Amino acid sequence: MAALVGERSIIHQDIPAVNLLDKATTSHYETVKTYKHSSHPLKTARPIRIIVVGAGLSGIAAVKLFKETFPNGDVELVLYEKNTDVTGTWLENRYPGCACDVPAHAYTYSWEGNPSWSRPYVGAVELYEYFKGRATAYGVDEFVRLEHKVTNAKWDQRSGKWKIQITNLQDGTDITDEGEILINATGFLNSWKWPDIPGLQEFEGKLLHSADWDHRYDFKDKTVVVIGSGSSAIQIVPQLLSSVKHLYSINRSKTWIIPEFGAEFAPEGRTSFFSESQKDQWAKDKDSFLEYRKRVETSLNKYWEMMYKGSSLQTMASENFRKAMEERLQHNQELISKLVPDFEVGCRRPTPGHGYLEALAAHNVTVKTDAIETATANGLRLAEGTVLEVDAIICATGFDTSFRPPFPVTGLEQDLREAWKDEPRSYLSIAAAGTPNYFITTGPNFPVGNGCLIPCLEANIKYAFAAANKIRHEGIKSLAPKPSAVDDFQEYKDSLMNDLVWYKNGKKDGKVWGPWPGSALSYLAIMSAPRWEDYDMIYLKANRFDYFGDGRDGLLAEGGDLAYYLTEPGALKH
């Protein structure tokens, strides 16, 4: 898109040499010669407003990092959250057995651990309480607007701002807001959906979704069906086994059921708890606690080596996990053929299924792998003709993982939901071509299963704030990834995926837009050093160097160490 009058894009060509016979060119040259520099010191910051959508783990982190990054009060921040409280995933998901499947000490912010976790694999309520406590400590209440759902976001190139529409869910009124930076922190476990089963809403029994659980329903002596074989189903099934009369499990896809992540830190598995003396020691001895946290993180980051096809770790994992699954299924060949994967470990996210395989082998459980044809008033009809009559249908079918924004996001030309309808083509997971000043946490090809998770969320926020600082200090109206940079990242990503175990929808030639093409550590390194050369930039003034100002450095204008560049070996202060 051409720059507006008074702006200049860095991709514009320089003004040609003057030809005195070319009146138009001479006039253009004379106009440029009338330029007058701004009368402020170098890199004088302009005030801007940052809008964050979502107050889950990323949104909570954003508040702490905002206070550290912008301490002078010349940047505004607001968070819009559709729920009645913060923490996102751990507020919404409360199904039986819902818990963190990695050691909890690897599920905190990088800048502070939690010595008070009750056990290695904590449940949803304890996770909510911890992150709610962090939100209180960081002062999130000062910035968040609860029960405010963003319904539309549109970039206005003339003003250089995002125009946001929000519905106040408390009273149904609509409001508007605007800001120079928009951060979409809605996450990938946010928008749950019913499965596309004809007649599902006509079912006359109890219909539940794992992300919208009804704890009042009594499963005792009921016949139920659980649809799904992902992490939520794997946690739900063992919890219901002792109550239900009979349980049908619809397993259309196979999943590697593995030992616990970081099992060496939980000798008794899910039944492990930390003693009060251990928690007290961690709270008092910070060095010892940090060393323990590092060992847990290191263990998880080592899993990355398993993701290479044909690697020794991949081969060993496949053999060991297959053997363990067969033993846990009591060597039942029918169940083994239905449940044990024939693809590489890690292609679908492997899941520690405490008690899951044992439950599927129980006498009151039937595993079905057939497609569902339709729902009926009394249950489900399968494609091969079997009718399952049940009291309750549990849809453990997950979330919308298309990576399309949950609301219209219209950049320079197109709504991102339409642009990403068939394939979400991000720039390093964090941004999108044609969508200025827009940043995403957990976007397409974010390292969701590549090692450390929460530090990568933090890295997304730091990256967006680095862009905000560049924009406000260097006279930039907007920046957006160059289409060529997006193309190159997609090409690189697709190439590396050929060496890794991931492929999409059972197709080994399918494009992958779930995980990052590399380890989580590689992602952290790349996020820490933004490649601004990959961005198209539009400046506020026609001269890109106008932010140089009147020749003074800020230290001269504001006072400070005017010899900061001097050092002396052995001196205590530099």
C-alpha positions in Angstrom: 0.0 0.0 0.0 1.3 3.4 -0.9 2.2 5.7 2.0 -0.2 8.6 2.7 0.9 12.2 2.2 3.5 13.2 4.8 4.6 9.6 5.4 7.4 7.5 3.9 7.9 3.8 3.8 11.4 2.4 4.1 10.8 0.5 0.9 10.2 3.7 -1.1 12.9 4.6 -3.6 15.3 7.5 -2.9 14.6 10.8 -4.8 16.4 10.7 -8.2 19.2 13.2 -9.1 17.9 16.6 -10.2 17.5 17.2 -13.9 17.1 21.0 -14.4 15.1 20.4 -17.6 12.6 18.3 -15.6 10.3 20.8 -14.0 8.3 18.2 -12.1 11.5 16.7 -10.6 12.9 20.1 -9.7 9.7 21.0 -7.9 9.8 17.7 -6.0 13.4 18.4 -5.0 12.6 21.9 -3.8 9.7 20.6 -1.7 12.0 18.1 0.0 14.6 20.9 0.6 12.0 22.8 2.6 12.0 20.0 5.2 12.6 21.3 8.8 13.8 19.0 11.5 11.8 18.5 14.7 12.8 20.4 17.7 13.2 17.7 20.3 16.1 15.5 21.5 17.1 12.3 19.9 14.5 9.5 20.2 12.0 11.5 22.2 9.2 9.0 23.0 5.7 9.7 22.0 2.8 8.5 24.2 1.0 5.4 22.9 -1.7 3.0 24.0 -1.4 -0.8 24.0 -4.5 -3.0 23.9 -4.3 -6.6 25.0 -7.1 -9.0 24.4 -7.2 -11.7 27.0 -6.2 -11.9 30.7 -5.0 -15.5 30.8 -1.4 -16.4 31.6 0.0 -14.1 28.8 -2.2 -11.2 29.8 -1.1 -11.5 33.5 2.5 -11.6 32.4 1.9 -8.6 30.2 1.1 -6.4 33.1 4.2 -7.2 35.0 6.4 -6.8 32.0 4.6 -3.6 31.1 5.5 -2.0 34.4 9.1 -2.9 34.0 9.4 -1.9 30.3 7.4 1.4 30.5 8.0 2.8 34.0 7.6 6.5 33.1 3.8 6.6 32.6 3.9 7.7 29.0 2.4 4.4 27.7 -1.1 3.3 28.5 -2.2 -0.4 28.8 -5.6 -2.0 28.9 -6.7 -5.6 28.9 -10.1 -6.8 27.8 -11.2 -10.1 29.1 -14.5 -11.8 28.3 -14.7 -13.9 31.5 -15.7 -12.8 35.0 -12.1 -13.4 36.2 -8.6 -13.8 35.0 -6.4 -16.9 34.3 -8.1 -18.1 31.1 -7.6 -21.8 30.7 -7.5 -22.6 34.4 -10.7 -20.6 35.0 -12.7 -22.3 32.2 -11.5 -25.9 32.4 -12.8 -27.7 35.5 -13.7 -31.2 34.2 -12.9 -34.2 36.5 -9.2 -34.9 36.5 -8.3 -31.6 34.9 -4.6 -31.0 35.8 -1.3 -29.9 34.5 0.5 -32.8 32.8 4.0 -31.4 33.2 5.7 -30.9 36.6 4.2 -27.8 38.1 7.6 -26.3 38.8 8.0 -26.0 35.0 4.6 -24.3 34.9 5.3 -20.9 36.5 6.7 -17.6 35.2 10.4 -17.7 34.5 11.1 -14.9 37.0 9.7 -16.6 40.0 8.8 -20.1 40.9 6.2 -21.4 43.4 7.7 -23.3 46.3 4.3 -24.0 47.7 2.9 -26.4 45.0 1.2 -29.2 46.8 2.4 -31.9 44.4 4.3 -32.3 41.1 1.1 -32.5 38.9 -1.3 -30.0 40.3 -5.0 -29.7 39.5 -7.0 -26.9 37.8 -8.2 -25.3 41.0 -4.7 -25.0 42.5 -3.4 -23.7 39.1 -6.1 -21.1 39.0 -5.4 -20.0 42.6 -1.7 -19.6 41.9 -2.1 -17.5 38.7 -4.9 -15.5 40.3 -2.5 -14.7 43.1 0.2 -13.6 40.6 -2.4 -11.3 38.9 -3.1 -9.7 42.3 0.5 -9.3 43.1 1.3 -7.7 39.7 -1.7 -5.3 39.9 -3.7 -6.7 37.0 -7.0 -5.3 38.4 -5.7 -1.8 37.6 -5.6 -2.6 33.9 -8.2 -5.3 33.1 -11.8 -4.8 32.1 -13.6 -8.1 32.9 -16.7 -9.3 31.1 -15.7 -7.1 28.1 -15.6 -9.1 24.9 -13.7 -7.7 21.8 -16.0 -8.1 18.8 -14.0 -6.3 16.1 -10.6 -4.8 15.4 -9.8 -2.6 12.4 -6.6 -0.9 11.5 -6.9 2.8 10.6 -3.9 3.7 8.5 -4.5 7.5 8.6 -4.4 7.7 12.4 -2.0 4.8 12.8 -4.3 3.2 15.3 -6.4 0.1 15.9 -10.1 0.8 16.3 -11.6 -1.7 18.6 -15.2 -2.6 19.3 -16.1 -4.2 22.6 -19.3 -5.5 24.1 -19.8 -5.0 27.9 -21.2 -8.4 28.8 -22.5 -7.1 32.1 -25.1 -4.8 30.5 -24.9 -5.6 26.8 -23.7 -2.1 25.8 -21.1 -1.6 23.1 -18.1 0.6 23.5 -15.1 1.5 21.4 -11.4 2.0 22.1 -8.3 2.7 20.0 -4.6 2.1 20.4 -1.4 2.0 18.4 -0.6 -1.6 19.4 -2.9 -4.6 19.5 -1.8 -7.8 21.2 -4.0 -10.9 20.7 -3.5 -13.0 23.8 -6.6 -15.0 23.6 -4.6 -18.2 23.4 -5.2 -21.6 21.7 -7.3 -23.2 24.5 -9.9 -20.5 24.5 -12.7 -21.1 22.0 -14.3 -24.5 22.7 -16.8 -25.9 20.2 -19.3 -28.7 19.9 -18.3 -31.5 17.5 -19.9 -31.4 14.1 -22.4 -34.3 14.7 -25.8 -34.1 13.0 -28.6 -34.0 15.5 -26.3 -33.5 18.5 -28.5 -30.8 20.1 -31.6 -33.0 19.8 -30.1 -35.5 22.2 -32.5 -35.7 25.2 -30.0 -36.8 27.8 -27.2 -34.9 29.4 -24.9 -33.2 26.9 -21.5 -31.9 28.3 -18.3 -30.4 26.9 -15.0 -30.8 28.7 -14.6 -27.0 28.7 -18.1 -26.3 30.0 -18.6 -28.9 32.7 -21.6 -29.2 34.9 -20.5 -30.5 38.3 -24.1 -30.9 39.5 -24.7 -33.9 37.2 -24.5 -37.3 38.9 -22.9 -40.0 36.9 -23.7 -42.8 39.3 -25.0 -45.9 37.5 -25.3 -44.0 34.2 -24.3 -45.2 30.8 -22.2 -42.5 29.2 -20.1 -42.0 26.0 -16.9 -40.0 25.9 -16.1 -38.6 22.4 -12.4 -37.9 21.9 -9.0 -39.3 22.7 -7.0 -36.1 23.5 -5.7 -34.9 26.8 -9.1 -34.0 28.3 -10.7 -37.3 27.5 -7.6 -39.1 28.8 -8.0 -37.3 32.1 -11.8 -37.6 32.3 -12.3 -41.4 31.6 -10.4 -42.7 34.7 -12.3 -40.3 36.9 -15.7 -41.6 35.8 -14.9 -45.3 35.8 -15.9 -46.1 39.4 -19.3 -44.2 39.1 -20.7 -45.2 35.8 -22.6 -48.3 34.9 -21.0 -48.5 31.5 -18.8 -46.2 29.5 -18.3 -46.0 25.7 -15.1 -44.3 24.5 -15.0 -43.1 20.9 -11.4 -43.2 19.9 -11.2 -42.1 16.3 -7.5 -41.2 16.6 -4.7 -43.0 18.3 -2.6 -41.3 21.0 0.8 -42.2 22.5 0.1 -42.7 26.3 3.5 -42.3 28.0 4.9 -42.1 31.5 4.6 -38.8 33.2 6.7 -35.9 31.9 9.5 -35.4 34.4 8.7 -38.7 36.1 12.0 -38.6 37.9 10.7 -35.7 40.0 7.6 -37.6 41.1 8.6 -41.1 42.3 5.0 -42.0 43.2 3.5 -40.5 40.0 0.2 -38.7 40.4 0.0 -39.7 44.0 3.2 -37.8 44.9 2.9 -34.9 47.2 5.6 -32.5 48.5 6.1 -32.5 52.3 5.7 -29.3 54.3 9.4 -29.4 55.2 10.4 -29.6 51.5 8.2 -26.6 50.7 9.5 -24.7 53.6 13.1 -25.4 52.6 12.5 -24.2 49.0 10.9 -21.0 50.3 13.9 -20.3 52.5 16.8 -21.5 50.3 16.3 -19.6 47.1 19.5 -21.0 45.5 18.5 -24.6 46.2 15.0 -23.9 44.8 16.4 -22.3 41.6 18.7 -25.3 41.1 15.7 -27.6 41.4 13.6 -25.6 39.0 16.5 -25.6 36.5 16.7 -29.4 36.7 13.0 -29.8 36.0 13.2 -27.3 33.0 16.3 -29.1 31.6 14.5 -32.4 31.7 11.6 -31.1 29.7 13.8 -29.3 27.2 15.7 -32.5 26.5 12.5 -34.0 25.0 13.2 -32.0 21.8 15.8 -34.5 20.6 13.0 -37.1 20.3 11.3 -35.0 17.6 13.8 -35.9 14.9 12.7 -38.8 12.6 14.9 -41.8 13.1 16.8 -40.4 16.0 18.1 -42.9 18.6 15.8 -41.2 21.2 12.8 -41.5 18.9 13.5 -45.2 18.2 14.0 -45.9 21.9 10.8 -44.0 22.9 8.7 -45.8 20.3 9.9 -49.2 21.5 9.5 -48.5 25.2 6.2 -46.7 25.0 4.7 -49.4 22.7 5.7 -52.1 25.1 4.4 -50.1 28.1 1.0 -49.5 26.4 0.6 -53.2 25.5 1.3 -54.2 29.1 -1.2 -51.6 30.5 -3.8 -52.9 28.0 -3.2 -56.4 29.5 -2.0 -57.5 26.0 -5.6 -57.4 24.7 -4.9 -57.6 21.0 -8.2 -55.9 20.0 -7.5 -52.9 22.2 -3.8 -52.8 21.1 -4.9 -52.6 17.4 -7.3 -49.8 18.2 -5.2 -47.7 20.5 -1.4 -48.2 20.0 -0.2 -45.7 17.4 1.7 -46.7 14.2 3.2 -43.2 13.8 6.2 -41.6 15.5 6.1 -40.6 19.1 5.4 -36.9 19.2 3.5 -36.6 15.9 0.4 -36.1 18.1 1.2 -34.7 21.4 2.0 -37.7 23.7 0.0 -37.6 26.9 0.7 -39.0 30.3 -2.5 -41.0 30.8 -2.6 -41.9 34.5 -5.1 -44.8 34.7 -6.4 -44.2 31.2 -5.4 -47.4 29.5 -6.3 -49.5 32.6 -9.8 -47.9 32.4 -10.2 -48.7 28.7 -9.4 -52.3 29.5 -12.0 -52.5 32.3 -15.0 -54.7 32.1 -17.5 -51.9 32.0 -15.8 -49.9 29.2 -16.2 -50.4 25.4 -13.8 -48.8 23.0 -15.2 -47.8 19.6 -13.2 -46.4 16.7 -16.1 -46.0 14.2 -17.2 -42.7 12.8 -20.3 -41.1 14.3 -23.1 -40.9 11.7 -25.6 -38.9 13.8 -26.9 -38.3 17.3 -30.4 -39.5 18.3 -32.7 -38.6 21.1 -31.2 -41.5 23.1 -27.6 -41.5 22.0 -25.4 -42.0 19.0 -25.6 -44.0 15.8 -22.3 -45.1 14.4 -21.4 -45.4 10.7 -21.3 -49.2 10.8 -24.9 -49.2 12.2 -24.5 -49.7 15.9 -26.7 -47.5 18.1 -25.2 -46.5 21.5 -28.1 -45.7 23.9 -26.7 -43.5 26.7 -27.7 -41.2 29.5 -25.0 -38.7 28.9 -22.7 -37.6 26.0 -19.4 -36.1 26.9 -17.7 -34.1 24.2 -14.0 -34.1 25.0 -13.4 -32.7 21.5 -11.1 -29.7 22.4 -10.9 -26.3 20.9 -10.9 -24.4 17.7 -7.2 -24.7 16.7 -7.4 -23.1 13.3 -5.5 -20.1 14.7 -8.0 -17.7 13.1 -8.7 -14.8 15.5 -12.0 -15.2 17.5 -13.1 -11.7 16.2 -12.5 -9.9 12.9 -9.0 -8.5 12.6 -8.8 -6.3 9.5 -5.4 -4.9 8.6 -4.5 -2.9 5.5 -6.8 -4.9 3.3 -8.2 -8.2 4.5 -9.7 -9.7 7.6 -7.1 -12.1 9.0 -9.8 -14.7 9.6 -10.4 -14.8 5.8 -6.7 -14.7 5.0 -6.0 -17.6 7.3 -9.1 -19.6 6.4 -7.2 -22.4 4.7 -3.7 -21.9 6.0 -2.5 -19.7 8.9 0.7 -18.1 7.5 2.4 -16.3 10.3 5.7 -14.5 10.7 7.5 -16.5 13.3 4.1 -17.2 15.0 4.1 -13.6 16.4 2.8 -11.4 13.5 1.0 -11.4 10.2 1.7 -9.8 6.8 -0.6 -6.8 6.0 -1.6 -6.5 9.7 0.4 -3.5 11.2 1.3 -3.2 14.9 -0.4 -6.5 15.6 1.2 -9.3 17.7 0.0 -12.7 18.7 0.8 -15.0 21.7 0.6 -18.7 20.9 0.1 -18.0 17.2 0.6 -20.5 14.3 3.8 -22.5 14.8 4.2 -21.4 18.4 6.3 -23.9 20.5 3.3 -25.4 22.3 4.9 -28.8 22.6 8.6 -28.1 22.1 9.9 -27.7 25.7 9.4 -24.8 28.1 6.0 -23.2 27.4 5.5 -20.2 29.7 8.9 -18.6 29.0 7.9 -18.6 25.3 4.6 -16.8 26.2 6.7 -14.2 28.1 9.0 -13.9 25.0 5.9 -13.0 22.9 5.0 -10.2 25.2 8.6 -8.9 25.3 8.8 -9.0 21.5 5.6 -6.9 21.2 6.8 -4.4 23.8 10.1 -4.1 22.0 8.2 -3.2 18.8 6.1 -0.7 20.9 9.4 0.9 22.1 10.8 1.1 18.6 7.5 2.6 17.3 7.3 5.3 19.9 11.0 6.3 19.9 11.8 6.2 16.2 8.9 8.1 14.7 7.3 5.0 13.3 3.6 5.0 12.6 3.3 1.3 11.7 5.3 -1.8 11.0 4.2 -5.2 9.6 6.1 -8.2 8.3 7.1 -8.1 4.7 5.2 -10.7 2.7 8.5 -12.0 1.4 9.6 -12.6 5.0 6.5 -14.6 5.7 7.0 -16.6 2.6 10.6 -17.4 3.6 9.6 -18.4 7.1 6.9 -20.7 5.7 9.4 -22.3 3.3 11.9 -22.8 6.0 9.3 -24.2 8.4 7.9 -26.7 5.8 11.4 -27.8 4.9 12.5 -28.5 8.5 9.2 -30.3 9.3 10.3 -32.9 6.8 13.0 -34.0 9.3 10.6 -33.9 12.2 7.9 -36.3 13.4 5.0 -33.8 13.0 2.6 -34.0 10.1 -1.0 -32.8 9.8 -4.2 -34.7 9.9 -2.5 -38.1 9.3 -1.0 -36.8 6.0 2.8 -37.0 5.9 2.8 -34.3 3.2 0.4 -32.1 5.1 1.6 -28.6 6.2 2.1 -28.2 9.9 1.1 -25.0 11.7 0.8 -26.3 15.3 4.3 -26.5 16.8 7.4 -24.4 16.2 10.0 -25.8 13.7 12.7 -26.2 16.3 13.2 -26.4 20.0 11.7 -24.0 22.5 15.2 -22.8 23.2 15.7 -21.8 19.6 12.4 -19.9 19.8 13.5 -18.0 22.8 16.7 -17.0 21.1 15.0 -15.8 18.0 12.3 -13.9 19.9 15.0 -12.1 21.9 16.6 -10.5 18.8 13.8 -9.1 16.6 14.7 -8.9 12.9 13.3 -5.4 12.1 14.8 -5.7 8.6 11.9 -8.2 7.9 9.3 -5.4 8.5 7.8 -2.8 6.2 7.7 0.5 8.2 5.7 3.6 7.6 7.1 6.7 9.3 5.2 9.6 10.9 7.2 12.1 8.9 8.4 12.1 5.3 12.0 12.0 6.5 12.8 8.7 8.2 15.5 10.3 10.3 13.2 13.0 11.8 13.3 11.2 15.1 17.0 12.3 15.4 15.5 15.7 16.4 17.5 18.8 17.0 20.9 17.2 17.5 20.7 16.9 21.3 20.8 13.5 23.1 18.2 13.0 25.8 21.0 13.0 28.4 21.8 16.6 27.5 18.2 17.6 27.7 17.2 15.8 30.9 20.5 15.6 32.7 22.5 12.4 33.3 25.9 10.9 33.0 27.4 12.6 30.0 30.4 10.3 30.0 28.6 7.0 30.4 30.8 5.4 27.8 34.0 5.6 29.9 35.2 2.6 31.9 38.3 1.9 34.0 39.6 -1.6 34.9 39.2 -2.3 38.6 36.9 0.6 39.2 33.9 -0.3 41.3 31.5 2.0 39.4 31.2 2.3 35.7 
